[in-house]
């Protein structure tokens, strides 16, 4: 199934509603000083897991939004239910998360913007479609892409005191423009 056009992400659409919840989790992460990645897991049209990055606070590089949402879901549901669960995440899952999602046999992934540095579902590697180990899962990108990018821009323009070698960013300005010739991957909706 491939979704086309922005009509699929209208204010009241099912996909739009779930991605807005993921964006709210990303905003919560940003307000907490975390890289603003947020997600929700949806099973039978109900959100069963919320996640946001927690790597800065916990000082644990595995505390990605996807892992946190999965842990929350597994408190109430058996692992097998992930096979009929969809993930909505603001940024394309990284290689680590894409691999875990495949091992858990997630039904499908919907994401906002591409992850050009660490993406595991097409940005750098395509673990989701590699048939060698576990069954592939479909991925749909570009859902509220600009909103997801703006969350990241708002994070990366600010100072990060927890970075190993913090760079001064006092004179940076937030880029709010989106041009067709931008480096980000085009949406696949």
Secondary structure, DSSP 8 states (H G I E B T S, - for coil): ----SGGGG-TT-HHHHHHHHHHHHHHHHHHTTS---EEEEEETTEEEEEEE--HHHHT-TT--HHHHHHHHHHTTS-GGGGGGEEEEEEE--BHHHHHHHHHHT-SEEEEEE--TTTBTBTTS-BGGG-TTSS---EEEE-TTHHHHHHHHHHHHTS--TTSTT----TT--------TT-SS-----
